[in-house]
Amino acid sequence: MAAKIRLKKVGRKGQPSYRVVVLDGRKPRDAKVVADLGHYDPKTNPATYTIDNETALKWLLDGAKATKAARNILSRAGVMATWNEERYRKD
């Protein structure tokens, strides 16, 4: 499965909040969510986010590709740094 980590908009008009989700990249945009990794609320000051780091890292190590917006949020949560360490680890 070609998995993608992306943001899914929830909330009403003018009050956006987003869920960070894993979707099958070959399916349409509104397809069923494979996994829910957390949420992001840009309306608070500063913007708040909650990410399940272990699950996000598992998906990245299994080959999921993150979109730019999702990658920025995962970077702030520290997942991308851990992913780089794991990816280039010499055993």
Backbone atoms as SQL, in Angstrom:
CREATE TABLE atoms (id INTEGER PRIMARY KEY, chain TEXT, resi INTEGER, resn TEXT, atom TEXT, x REAL, y REAL, z REAL);
INSERT INTO atoms VALUES
  (1, 'A', 1, 'MET', 'N', 0.842, -1.177, 0.000),
  (2, 'A', 1, 'MET', 'CA', 0.000, 0.000, 0.000),
  (3, 'A', 1, 'MET', 'C', 0.887, 1.240, 0.000),
  (4, 'A', 2, 'ALA', 'N', 0.585, 2.174, -0.866),
  (5, 'A', 2, 'ALA', 'CA', 1.295, 3.444, -0.944),
  (6, 'A', 2, 'ALA', 'C', 0.634, 4.411, 0.031),
  (7, 'A', 3, 'ALA', 'N', 1.096, 4.410, 1.263),
  (8, 'A', 3, 'ALA', 'CA', 0.461, 5.208, 2.306),
  (9, 'A', 3, 'ALA', 'C', 0.955, 6.646, 2.284),
  (10, 'A', 4, 'LYS', 'N', 0.040, 7.577, 2.616),
  (11, 'A', 4, 'LYS', 'CA', 0.370, 8.993, 2.737),
  (12, 'A', 4, 'LYS', 'C', -0.081, 9.490, 4.099),
  (13, 'A', 5, 'ILE', 'N', 0.763, 10.304, 4.704),
  (14, 'A', 5, 'ILE', 'CA', 0.402, 10.983, 5.945),
  (15, 'A', 5, 'ILE', 'C', 0.036, 12.406, 5.548),
  (16, 'A', 6, 'ARG', 'N', -1.191, 12.804, 5.860),
  (17, 'A', 6, 'ARG', 'CA', -1.663, 14.123, 5.446),
  (18, 'A', 6, 'ARG', 'C', -2.604, 14.698, 6.490),
  (19, 'A', 7, 'LEU', 'N', -3.015, 15.939, 6.268),
  (20, 'A', 7, 'LEU', 'CA', -3.970, 16.599, 7.148),
  (21, 'A', 7, 'LEU', 'C', -5.375, 16.440, 6.577),
  (22, 'A', 8, 'LYS', 'N', -6.329, 16.169, 7.446),
  (23, 'A', 8, 'LYS', 'CA', -7.727, 16.081, 7.048),
  (24, 'A', 8, 'LYS', 'C', -8.470, 17.178, 7.798),
  (25, 'A', 9, 'LYS', 'N', -9.110, 18.071, 7.054),
  (26, 'A', 9, 'LYS', 'CA', -9.787, 19.212, 7.674),
  (27, 'A', 9, 'LYS', 'C', -11.080, 18.775, 8.342),
  (28, 'A', 10, 'VAL', 'N', -11.243, 19.197, 9.569),
  (29, 'A', 10, 'VAL', 'CA', -12.492, 19.014, 10.304),
  (30, 'A', 10, 'VAL', 'C', -12.868, 20.369, 10.880),
  (31, 'A', 11, 'GLY', 'N', -14.055, 20.508, 11.376),
  (32, 'A', 11, 'GLY', 'CA', -14.498, 21.801, 11.882),
  (33, 'A', 11, 'GLY', 'C', -15.329, 22.515, 10.838),
  (34, 'A', 12, 'ARG', 'N', -15.840, 23.648, 11.223),
  (35, 'A', 12, 'ARG', 'CA', -16.733, 24.353, 10.303),
  (36, 'A', 12, 'ARG', 'C', -16.009, 25.507, 9.616),
  (37, 'A', 13, 'LYS', 'N', -16.723, 26.191, 8.769),
  (38, 'A', 13, 'LYS', 'CA', -16.153, 27.278, 7.989),
  (39, 'A', 13, 'LYS', 'C', -15.623, 28.375, 8.915),
  (40, 'A', 14, 'GLY', 'N', -14.391, 28.795, 8.676),
  (41, 'A', 14, 'GLY', 'CA', -13.786, 29.850, 9.476),
  (42, 'A', 14, 'GLY', 'C', -13.207, 29.369, 10.796),
  (43, 'A', 15, 'GLN', 'N', -13.411, 28.111, 11.147),
  (44, 'A', 15, 'GLN', 'CA', -12.902, 27.537, 12.398),
  (45, 'A', 15, 'GLN', 'C', -12.202, 26.208, 12.101),
  (46, 'A', 16, 'PRO', 'N', -11.153, 26.218, 11.289),
  (47, 'A', 16, 'PRO', 'CA', -10.559, 24.951, 10.901),
  (48, 'A', 16, 'PRO', 'C', -9.760, 24.307, 12.025),
  (49, 'A', 17, 'SER', 'N', -9.789, 23.016, 12.055),
  (50, 'A', 17, 'SER', 'CA', -8.838, 22.220, 12.813),
  (51, 'A', 17, 'SER', 'C', -8.608, 20.987, 11.954),
  (52, 'A', 18, 'TYR', 'N', -7.505, 20.327, 12.175),
  (53, 'A', 18, 'TYR', 'CA', -7.100, 19.253, 11.283),
  (54, 'A', 18, 'TYR', 'C', -6.759, 18.007, 12.075),
  (55, 'A', 19, 'ARG', 'N', -7.000, 16.859, 11.457),
  (56, 'A', 19, 'ARG', 'CA', -6.533, 15.592, 11.998),
  (57, 'A', 19, 'ARG', 'C', -5.369, 15.139, 11.134),
  (58, 'A', 20, 'VAL', 'N', -4.331, 14.615, 11.761),
  (59, 'A', 20, 'VAL', 'CA', -3.200, 14.052, 11.028),
  (60, 'A', 20, 'VAL', 'C', -3.529, 12.578, 10.844),
  (61, 'A', 21, 'VAL', 'N', -3.671, 12.153, 9.582),
  (62, 'A', 21, 'VAL', 'CA', -4.151, 10.806, 9.293),
  (63, 'A', 21, 'VAL', 'C', -3.257, 10.112, 8.267),
  (64, 'A', 22, 'VAL', 'N', -3.391, 8.776, 8.213),
  (65, 'A', 22, 'VAL', 'CA', -2.731, 7.963, 7.200),
  (66, 'A', 22, 'VAL', 'C', -3.812, 7.480, 6.248),
  (67, 'A', 23, 'LEU', 'N', -3.590, 7.709, 4.951),
  (68, 'A', 23, 'LEU', 'CA', -4.525, 7.289, 3.910),
  (69, 'A', 23, 'LEU', 'C', -3.783, 6.477, 2.863),
  (70, 'A', 24, 'ASP', 'N', -4.511, 5.618, 2.165),
  (71, 'A', 24, 'ASP', 'CA', -3.948, 4.906, 1.032),
  (72, 'A', 24, 'ASP', 'C', -3.811, 5.905, -0.108),
  (73, 'A', 25, 'GLY', 'N', -2.601, 6.104, -0.624),
  (74, 'A', 25, 'GLY', 'CA', -2.340, 7.107, -1.642),
  (75, 'A', 25, 'GLY', 'C', -3.008, 6.825, -2.972),
  (76, 'A', 26, 'ARG', 'N', -3.440, 5.589, -3.221),
  (77, 'A', 26, 'ARG', 'CA', -4.069, 5.242, -4.491),
  (78, 'A', 26, 'ARG', 'C', -5.571, 5.458, -4.482),
  (79, 'A', 27, 'LYS', 'N', -6.130, 5.752, -3.319),
  (80, 'A', 27, 'LYS', 'CA', -7.576, 5.944, -3.189),
  (81, 'A', 27, 'LYS', 'C', -7.927, 7.426, -3.347),
  (82, 'A', 28, 'PRO', 'N', -9.206, 7.753, -3.554),
  (83, 'A', 28, 'PRO', 'CA', -9.613, 9.161, -3.644),
  (84, 'A', 28, 'PRO', 'C', -9.381, 9.918, -2.332),
  (85, 'A', 29, 'ARG', 'N', -9.429, 11.219, -2.425),
  (86, 'A', 29, 'ARG', 'CA', -9.142, 12.088, -1.279),
  (87, 'A', 29, 'ARG', 'C', -10.033, 11.804, -0.076),
  (88, 'A', 30, 'ASP', 'N', -11.302, 11.509, -0.301),
  (89, 'A', 30, 'ASP', 'CA', -12.232, 11.294, 0.804),
  (90, 'A', 30, 'ASP', 'C', -12.359, 9.831, 1.213),
  (91, 'A', 31, 'ALA', 'N', -11.361, 9.040, 0.913),
  (92, 'A', 31, 'ALA', 'CA', -11.403, 7.610, 1.241),
  (93, 'A', 31, 'ALA', 'C', -11.324, 7.400, 2.757),
  (94, 'A', 32, 'LYS', 'N', -11.581, 6.184, 3.166),
  (95, 'A', 32, 'LYS', 'CA', -11.562, 5.831, 4.585),
  (96, 'A', 32, 'LYS', 'C', -10.149, 5.964, 5.151),
  (97, 'A', 33, 'VAL', 'N', -10.042, 6.469, 6.365),
  (98, 'A', 33, 'VAL', 'CA', -8.768, 6.680, 7.043),
  (99, 'A', 33, 'VAL', 'C', -8.215, 5.342, 7.513),
  (100, 'A', 34, 'VAL', 'N', -6.917, 5.111, 7.274),
  (101, 'A', 34, 'VAL', 'CA', -6.262, 3.885, 7.718),
  (102, 'A', 34, 'VAL', 'C', -5.875, 4.000, 9.183),
  (103, 'A', 35, 'ALA', 'N', -5.291, 5.147, 9.572),
  (104, 'A', 35, 'ALA', 'CA', -4.883, 5.369, 10.961),
  (105, 'A', 35, 'ALA', 'C', -4.980, 6.855, 11.288),
  (106, 'A', 36, 'ASP', 'N', -5.324, 7.144, 12.532),
  (107, 'A', 36, 'ASP', 'CA', -5.415, 8.521, 13.020),
  (108, 'A', 36, 'ASP', 'C', -4.212, 8.763, 13.926),
  (109, 'A', 37, 'LEU', 'N', -3.348, 9.716, 13.553),
  (110, 'A', 37, 'LEU', 'CA', -2.101, 9.943, 14.287),
  (111, 'A', 37, 'LEU', 'C', -2.177, 11.088, 15.284),
  (112, 'A', 38, 'GLY', 'N', -3.163, 11.959, 15.184),
  (113, 'A', 38, 'GLY', 'CA', -3.264, 13.074, 16.108),
  (114, 'A', 38, 'GLY', 'C', -4.081, 14.204, 15.518),
  (115, 'A', 39, 'HIS', 'N', -3.937, 15.383, 16.124),
  (116, 'A', 39, 'HIS', 'CA', -4.672, 16.541, 15.620),
  (117, 'A', 39, 'HIS', 'C', -3.807, 17.790, 15.695),
  (118, 'A', 40, 'TYR', 'N', -4.248, 18.835, 14.943),
  (119, 'A', 40, 'TYR', 'CA', -3.544, 20.103, 14.845),
  (120, 'A', 40, 'TYR', 'C', -4.583, 21.211, 14.825),
  (121, 'A', 41, 'ASP', 'N', -4.395, 22.213, 15.687),
  (122, 'A', 41, 'ASP', 'CA', -5.327, 23.337, 15.760),
  (123, 'A', 41, 'ASP', 'C', -4.557, 24.636, 15.519),
  (124, 'A', 42, 'PRO', 'N', -4.667, 25.222, 14.314),
  (125, 'A', 42, 'PRO', 'CA', -3.913, 26.432, 13.997),
  (126, 'A', 42, 'PRO', 'C', -4.519, 27.709, 14.570),
  (127, 'A', 43, 'LYS', 'N', -5.743, 27.657, 15.094),
  (128, 'A', 43, 'LYS', 'CA', -6.427, 28.867, 15.558),
  (129, 'A', 43, 'LYS', 'C', -5.981, 29.318, 16.951),
  (130, 'A', 44, 'THR', 'N', -5.344, 28.443, 17.714),
  (131, 'A', 44, 'THR', 'CA', -4.877, 28.847, 19.043),
  (132, 'A', 44, 'THR', 'C', -3.577, 29.636, 18.889),
  (133, 'A', 45, 'ASN', 'N', -3.202, 30.358, 19.926),
  (134, 'A', 45, 'ASN', 'CA', -1.968, 31.117, 19.890),
  (135, 'A', 45, 'ASN', 'C', -1.078, 30.690, 21.039),
  (136, 'A', 46, 'PRO', 'N', 0.006, 29.961, 20.824),
  (137, 'A', 46, 'PRO', 'CA', 0.511, 29.402, 19.570),
  (138, 'A', 46, 'PRO', 'C', -0.315, 28.186, 19.128),
  (139, 'A', 47, 'ALA', 'N', -0.126, 27.784, 17.878),
  (140, 'A', 47, 'ALA', 'CA', -0.861, 26.640, 17.329),
  (141, 'A', 47, 'ALA', 'C', -0.534, 25.379, 18.145),
  (142, 'A', 48, 'THR', 'N', -1.546, 24.560, 18.413),
  (143, 'A', 48, 'THR', 'CA', -1.340, 23.354, 19.209),
  (144, 'A', 48, 'THR', 'C', -1.480, 22.116, 18.335),
  (145, 'A', 49, 'TYR', 'N', -0.761, 21.084, 18.720),
  (146, 'A', 49, 'TYR', 'CA', -0.829, 19.814, 18.017),
  (147, 'A', 49, 'TYR', 'C', -0.564, 18.689, 19.010),
  (148, 'A', 50, 'THR', 'N', -1.129, 17.553, 18.737),
  (149, 'A', 50, 'THR', 'CA', -0.898, 16.350, 19.522),
  (150, 'A', 50, 'THR', 'C', -0.674, 15.216, 18.535),
  (151, 'A', 51, 'ILE', 'N', 0.473, 14.560, 18.632),
  (152, 'A', 51, 'ILE', 'CA', 0.828, 13.497, 17.697),
  (153, 'A', 51, 'ILE', 'C', 1.205, 12.253, 18.490),
  (154, 'A', 52, 'ASP', 'N', 0.737, 11.093, 18.042),
  (155, 'A', 52, 'ASP', 'CA', 1.165, 9.810, 18.601),
  (156, 'A', 52, 'ASP', 'C', 2.489, 9.461, 17.932),
  (157, 'A', 53, 'ASN', 'N', 3.603, 9.799, 18.597),
  (158, 'A', 53, 'ASN', 'CA', 4.931, 9.682, 17.996),
  (159, 'A', 53, 'ASN', 'C', 5.281, 8.258, 17.587),
  (160, 'A', 54, 'GLU', 'N', 4.965, 7.278, 18.422),
  (161, 'A', 54, 'GLU', 'CA', 5.332, 5.894, 18.121),
  (162, 'A', 54, 'GLU', 'C', 4.634, 5.391, 16.864),
  (163, 'A', 55, 'THR', 'N', 3.356, 5.667, 16.741),
  (164, 'A', 55, 'THR', 'CA', 2.599, 5.210, 15.582),
  (165, 'A', 55, 'THR', 'C', 3.050, 5.943, 14.318),
  (166, 'A', 56, 'ALA', 'N', 3.294, 7.240, 14.414),
  (167, 'A', 56, 'ALA', 'CA', 3.766, 8.008, 13.259),
  (168, 'A', 56, 'ALA', 'C', 5.124, 7.493, 12.801),
  (169, 'A', 57, 'LEU', 'N', 6.018, 7.207, 13.738),
  (170, 'A', 57, 'LEU', 'CA', 7.334, 6.681, 13.394),
  (171, 'A', 57, 'LEU', 'C', 7.219, 5.319, 12.721),
  (172, 'A', 58, 'LYS', 'N', 6.320, 4.488, 13.212),
  (173, 'A', 58, 'LYS', 'CA', 6.105, 3.165, 12.614),
  (174, 'A', 58, 'LYS', 'C', 5.672, 3.299, 11.157),
  (175, 'A', 59, 'TRP', 'N', 4.743, 4.204, 10.887),
  (176, 'A', 59, 'TRP', 'CA', 4.268, 4.398, 9.525),
  (177, 'A', 59, 'TRP', 'C', 5.371, 4.945, 8.628),
  (178, 'A', 60, 'LEU', 'N', 6.175, 5.874, 9.132),
  (179, 'A', 60, 'LEU', 'CA', 7.269, 6.421, 8.326),
  (180, 'A', 60, 'LEU', 'C', 8.315, 5.353, 8.019),
  (181, 'A', 61, 'LEU', 'N', 8.641, 4.525, 8.992),
  (182, 'A', 61, 'LEU', 'CA', 9.613, 3.457, 8.765),
  (183, 'A', 61, 'LEU', 'C', 9.075, 2.397, 7.814),
  (184, 'A', 62, 'ASP', 'N', 7.761, 2.249, 7.751),
  (185, 'A', 62, 'ASP', 'CA', 7.149, 1.290, 6.823),
  (186, 'A', 62, 'ASP', 'C', 7.001, 1.862, 5.420),
  (187, 'A', 63, 'GLY', 'N', 7.401, 3.121, 5.206),
  (188, 'A', 63, 'GLY', 'CA', 7.418, 3.685, 3.864),
  (189, 'A', 63, 'GLY', 'C', 6.360, 4.721, 3.556),
  (190, 'A', 64, 'ALA', 'N', 5.599, 5.167, 4.531),
  (191, 'A', 64, 'ALA', 'CA', 4.583, 6.197, 4.283),
  (192, 'A', 64, 'ALA', 'C', 5.269, 7.526, 3.968),
  (193, 'A', 65, 'LYS', 'N', 4.713, 8.259, 3.031),
  (194, 'A', 65, 'LYS', 'CA', 5.233, 9.569, 2.651),
  (195, 'A', 65, 'LYS', 'C', 4.350, 10.651, 3.249),
  (196, 'A', 66, 'ALA', 'N', 4.970, 11.640, 3.882),
  (197, 'A', 66, 'ALA', 'CA', 4.217, 12.742, 4.486),
  (198, 'A', 66, 'ALA', 'C', 4.155, 13.921, 3.523),
  (199, 'A', 67, 'THR', 'N', 3.009, 14.605, 3.485),
  (200, 'A', 67, 'THR', 'CA', 2.898, 15.824, 2.695),
  (201, 'A', 67, 'THR', 'C', 3.691, 16.927, 3.388),
  (202, 'A', 68, 'LYS', 'N', 3.877, 18.068, 2.713),
  (203, 'A', 68, 'LYS', 'CA', 4.663, 19.162, 3.306),
  (204, 'A', 68, 'LYS', 'C', 4.096, 19.624, 4.637),
  (205, 'A', 69, 'ALA', 'N', 2.788, 19.861, 4.684),
  (206, 'A', 69, 'ALA', 'CA', 2.165, 20.362, 5.909),
  (207, 'A', 69, 'ALA', 'C', 2.287, 19.333, 7.036),
  (208, 'A', 70, 'ALA', 'N', 2.049, 18.071, 6.712),
  (209, 'A', 70, 'ALA', 'CA', 2.159, 17.024, 7.727),
  (210, 'A', 70, 'ALA', 'C', 3.603, 16.868, 8.187),
  (211, 'A', 71, 'ARG', 'N', 4.535, 16.976, 7.256),
  (212, 'A', 71, 'ARG', 'CA', 5.953, 16.854, 7.609),
  (213, 'A', 71, 'ARG', 'C', 6.378, 17.974, 8.552),
  (214, 'A', 72, 'ASN', 'N', 5.876, 19.189, 8.348),
  (215, 'A', 72, 'ASN', 'CA', 6.213, 20.307, 9.245),
  (216, 'A', 72, 'ASN', 'C', 5.711, 20.040, 10.660),
  (217, 'A', 73, 'ILE', 'N', 4.503, 19.520, 10.785),
  (218, 'A', 73, 'ILE', 'CA', 3.948, 19.234, 12.110),
  (219, 'A', 73, 'ILE', 'C', 4.697, 18.084, 12.768),
  (220, 'A', 74, 'LEU', 'N', 5.015, 17.053, 11.983),
  (221, 'A', 74, 'LEU', 'CA', 5.781, 15.929, 12.525),
  (222, 'A', 74, 'LEU', 'C', 7.178, 16.372, 12.945),
  (223, 'A', 75, 'SER', 'N', 7.761, 17.326, 12.235),
  (224, 'A', 75, 'SER', 'CA', 9.070, 17.864, 12.614),
  (225, 'A', 75, 'SER', 'C', 9.000, 18.566, 13.960),
  (226, 'A', 76, 'ARG', 'N', 7.969, 19.388, 14.144),
  (227, 'A', 76, 'ARG', 'CA', 7.816, 20.093, 15.421),
  (228, 'A', 76, 'ARG', 'C', 7.599, 19.123, 16.574),
  (229, 'A', 77, 'ALA', 'N', 6.979, 18.002, 16.299),
  (230, 'A', 77, 'ALA', 'CA', 6.727, 17.000, 17.345),
  (231, 'A', 77, 'ALA', 'C', 7.953, 16.135, 17.601),
  (232, 'A', 78, 'GLY', 'N', 8.988, 16.231, 16.748),
  (233, 'A', 78, 'GLY', 'CA', 10.211, 15.464, 16.949),
  (234, 'A', 78, 'GLY', 'C', 10.220, 14.105, 16.267),
  (235, 'A', 79, 'VAL', 'N', 9.201, 13.799, 15.506),
  (236, 'A', 79, 'VAL', 'CA', 9.107, 12.494, 14.858),
  (237, 'A', 79, 'VAL', 'C', 10.103, 12.383, 13.705),
  (238, 'A', 80, 'MET', 'N', 10.268, 13.436, 12.928),
  (239, 'A', 80, 'MET', 'CA', 11.148, 13.383, 11.758),
  (240, 'A', 80, 'MET', 'C', 12.615, 13.217, 12.171),
  (241, 'A', 81, 'ALA', 'N', 13.027, 13.830, 13.268),
  (242, 'A', 81, 'ALA', 'CA', 14.400, 13.666, 13.736),
  (243, 'A', 81, 'ALA', 'C', 14.644, 12.216, 14.158),
  (244, 'A', 82, 'THR', 'N', 13.697, 11.637, 14.860),
  (245, 'A', 82, 'THR', 'CA', 13.814, 10.239, 15.268),
  (246, 'A', 82, 'THR', 'C', 13.825, 9.324, 14.048),
  (247, 'A', 83, 'TRP', 'N', 13.004, 9.646, 13.058),
  (248, 'A', 83, 'TRP', 'CA', 12.949, 8.855, 11.832),
  (249, 'A', 83, 'TRP', 'C', 14.297, 8.875, 11.109),
  (250, 'A', 84, 'ASN', 'N', 14.935, 10.063, 11.037),
  (251, 'A', 84, 'ASN', 'CA', 16.248, 10.150, 10.399),
  (252, 'A', 84, 'ASN', 'C', 17.281, 9.331, 11.141),
  (253, 'A', 85, 'GLU', 'N', 17.265, 9.366, 12.461),
  (254, 'A', 85, 'GLU', 'CA', 18.199, 8.566, 13.255),
  (255, 'A', 85, 'GLU', 'C', 18.015, 7.075, 13.003),
  (256, 'A', 86, 'GLU', 'N', 16.764, 6.640, 13.006),
  (257, 'A', 86, 'GLU', 'CA', 16.461, 5.219, 12.788),
  (258, 'A', 86, 'GLU', 'C', 16.814, 4.779, 11.372),
  (259, 'A', 87, 'ARG', 'N', 16.572, 5.656, 10.416),
  (260, 'A', 87, 'ARG', 'CA', 16.799, 5.325, 9.011),
  (261, 'A', 87, 'ARG', 'C', 18.276, 5.144, 8.713),
  (262, 'A', 88, 'TYR', 'N', 19.117, 5.958, 9.319),
  (263, 'A', 88, 'TYR', 'CA', 20.544, 5.906, 9.021),
  (264, 'A', 88, 'TYR', 'C', 21.354, 5.216, 10.110),
  (265, 'A', 89, 'ARG', 'N', 20.705, 4.502, 10.993),
  (266, 'A', 89, 'ARG', 'CA', 21.379, 3.795, 12.069),
  (267, 'A', 89, 'ARG', 'C', 22.225, 2.662, 11.490),
  (268, 'A', 90, 'LYS', 'N', 23.449, 2.561, 11.973),
  (269, 'A', 90, 'LYS', 'CA', 24.349, 1.474, 11.562),
  (270, 'A', 90, 'LYS', 'C', 24.332, 0.425, 12.657),
  (271, 'A', 91, 'ASP', 'N', 23.833, -0.748, 12.328),
  (272, 'A', 91, 'ASP', 'CA', 23.798, -1.827, 13.318),
  (273, 'A', 91, 'ASP', 'C', 25.011, -2.694, 13.246);
